Amino acid sequence: GNSVTQMEGPVTLSEEAFLTINCTYTATGYPSLFWYVQYPGEGLQLLLKATKADDKGSNKGFEATYRKETTSFHLEKGSVQVSDSAVYFCALSAPRSGNTPLVFGKGTRLSVIA
Amino acid sequence: EAGVTQSPTHLIKTRGQQATLRCSPISGHTSVYWYQQALGLGLQFLLWYDEGEERNRGNFPPRFSGRQFPNYSSELNVNALELEDSALYLCASSFPLIAYEQYFGPGTRLTVT
């Protein structure tokens, strides 16, 4: 079946550090890939997406490239800020996803300290 | 434009009771999704409603049920509450043909004692 695996957290970084959160997937067909972010006390927000191989999604300084050959969609940011502290979820949407159009990873908590 | 709203924000129940959680989708969205976010377990898909019909449900017992009203708002009911039902319950909505782009509400924190 379809699944998403994220690196386990928590991840703690100093302000202005480089961020990478790894995400790999297993899917039938050709999935679309997403990163959602959950700030403290809030619901999830769509951060960025990529719908086909080699696409790069970007938003708010975050980027992720859809790598079909390595089935990966790693999230990166060149210089994190304290306000980026949140939980980040990688997700996929694939044809015949079964129960739900979106399959989520377990989330990675990021804490950025000043 | 108003986002997805959920009520109540917090709900405290005792084991064996019933809980009712409510969700209003973004205007124009006809699909509603419910997820359970228990501590350390990520998001577990619960239910999916579209145009008033249940499209599918996740791997949860029948005491988790819900419905979608003609105005596309939705209700999640949890009967015979158990301690492990304590979690954040998130509702999301989307346009029916863009089901992967879901907009989430802030959630209802259910605590079962």
Interface residues (C-beta under 8 A of the other chain):
Chain A: S32 F34 Y36 G41 E42 G43 L44 Q45 L46 K49 F89 S93 G98 N99 T100 P101 L102 F104 G105 K106 G107
Chain B: V4 Y33 G40 L41 G42 L43 F45 W48 N56 R57 G58 L90 A92 S94 A99 Y100 E101 Q102 Y103 F104 G105 P106 G107
